[in-house]
Amino acid sequence: MGSILGGWPSYDPHNFSQLRPSDPSNPSSITPTTYHPTHNRTLPPPGQDISTESKNILIRHFYKHAEEKLRPKRAASELLAPENGSKQPRASTSNAPS
Amino acid sequence: MFRSNNIVARIFERQIRTPRPATSVHFARQFYENLVPSYTIYDVECPDHSFRKFTDDGLYLISFSRNHQELIVYRPSWLSFSCKGQDCDNHYLSVGAKRFESFFTELYCMSLASSNELICKDFFLYMERNQVGLFATSTAQIHDAPATGGAVKGVPSIEMITFHLIRLEDGVILDEKVFHNDFINLAHNTGVFLYDDLLAIVSLRYQTIHILQIRDHGNLVDVRAIGAFCREDDELFLNSNSQFMVASDRNNQHESPVNHVENTMHDNLVIPDNSFLTGIKQRLLSFIFQGIWNEEKDQSLKIQCLKKKFYIHFQDYADLMIWKVQFLDRHHLLIKFGSVDGVLSRNADHHPAFFAIYSMEAAEFVAFYQNYAEELYFLFEQFEDHFHAPSKSSLNVNFISSHSNNIHTREQLRCIKNKSSSFSQFVKKALGSLPFPCQSRSPSPYFDQSLFRFDEKLISATDRHRQSTDHPIKFILRRQPKILKFKIKPGPERGSGIGGAKKISSFLFHPILPLAISVQQTSFLQQSVVNIHFRR
């Protein structure tokens, strides 16, 4: 496709059919190479609806704090041992006065 | 950030550069560094009204007559005059241009209050979407009113409070809502909160939160009343079961009250005069109870914990009163509770107070904090903007400088925090400003802390009267070069002759135009001096 579009592929061979190369002395093929997906693992799940969370971040924090108070507290021994042996436990950033 | 301070260079640069993502408003606001209200017309001849506020969209100037019975609405416009000849910049303004009427056109003057009523001049709410304003008139306050009909003792009573919904374009009264023998704190919009089209009115005397909706056609419609009952059909439910309750009470007279832990309504705790706690109080007490119950994991210590933390303070919790309310979003309210002593006092710092988040849809509480809770303070520090409840219809609220959207304000807060000797006192003071009164800050870009630096004690975005000095208030650029851009001097040009008199000044900034009014009042003389500051 010449230097304009960098030879990138498209999923539809009829795309870019209106494109005329800027340099008429070098007529390169206008049909782009086409690739089609061979699997459907990356398709969105059916009926997916993306919308904004109705609760704003402040309200979400209030609900999160309320849920944390309801959850059973971990035993002290669990807190001392890190969950993943190779990682250091991270200090909580949300409550630290900066 | 523009590369040059020159306005023509900036306009040219604006043509070729796009601002950084999500900063288009801040980018456009930088032009306010070039267009400043540097020229002052001192002591303008103007009608003797008390000017209240510019509406947030800049279309109207609201003022009330001195006798607090009439509403006068002006349209702010701009000077238009032409100057023949050369060297026009140095010409003085013609006398005609210096009149109040050159800047403001009177739209109408209407009488709001009847003979024994007065307009509350500190109260005004504006709904930008429909251009309607909410005003309040009330009759005189009666202190020591008897506590009848469910009223709380210790709160004064006002015979009639009327809220008027007025379409500001032409002054038509769209609807009215009257409260009889009630008390609503109207000073500086304290007892009423407007969010989008929902209105929350706190009746202190009957301890009820009235939620109303302003419909598109201008009707005020009752949505719910939270207080005695939480859900709309609670009253129906209780009344239909009242015969059952009376019968069961007679049967249970000789049994001791059983403490049902799993119930969310404490209807077995019968108060001697056989009345229930109000719906919202039951919800609150249940929430506190369940919080303490869940906190203690050891089953055998649960009752002990309850006794120490809940039952000892039970009567104090049961006596809590709703002080103030604000919306956090359409379904959640932030309610401040306190004792009956502090409900009307200006400085309520030494009274114990609590904050609670209530969900109207689920009719239950989500959170409950003391007024010195650090957890709540950290949320307040990070998300102050969300406490101001910006709604879709008032987007400019998002851009008013607060310490969660402006680095300079945040630095100021940090300085105060580091200087304070006791962290919990600091937290109490910071949280004391919650819940925020509605529409109490001016959206004018001249108060934007990233543009200008000014003395916050003399002038700020919050519309309150301040002590006035004879020195002009300086607005200095934050960016390089940090020069003085303009000065606002309230009062007459040469300073008033009366030296020791106490003067208070108030400032009204137009939200969009480089136009401001300053009013200085000398307390005992009852006369005021009005100056107009604008960009010439």
Contacts between the chains, C-beta under 8 A, distances in Angstrom:
chain1	res1	chain2	res2	distance
A	54	B	329	7.9
A	55	B	329	7.0
A	56	B	328	7.6
A	56	B	329	5.9
A	56	B	386	5.5
A	57	B	383	6.4
A	57	B	386	6.7
A	58	B	328	6.5
A	58	B	379	6.4
A	58	B	383	4.5
A	58	B	386	3.8
A	58	B	387	7.1
A	59	B	328	6.0
A	59	B	329	6.2
A	59	B	332	5.6
A	59	B	357	7.6
A	59	B	366	7.9
A	59	B	386	8.0
A	61	B	379	5.6
A	61	B	383	7.4
A	62	B	357	5.2
A	62	B	366	5.2
A	62	B	367	4.6
A	62	B	379	7.6
A	63	B	366	6.1
A	65	B	367	6.4
A	65	B	375	6.6
A	66	B	366	5.6
A	66	B	367	5.9
A	69	B	291	6.4
A	69	B	294	6.4
A	69	B	295	6.8
A	70	B	294	5.5
A	72	B	297	6.6
A	73	B	297	6.4
A	94	B	378	7.1
A	94	B	382	7.6
A	95	B	374	8.0
A	95	B	375	7.5
A	95	B	378	5.4
A	97	B	378	7.6
A	97	B	417	7.5
A	98	B	414	7.9
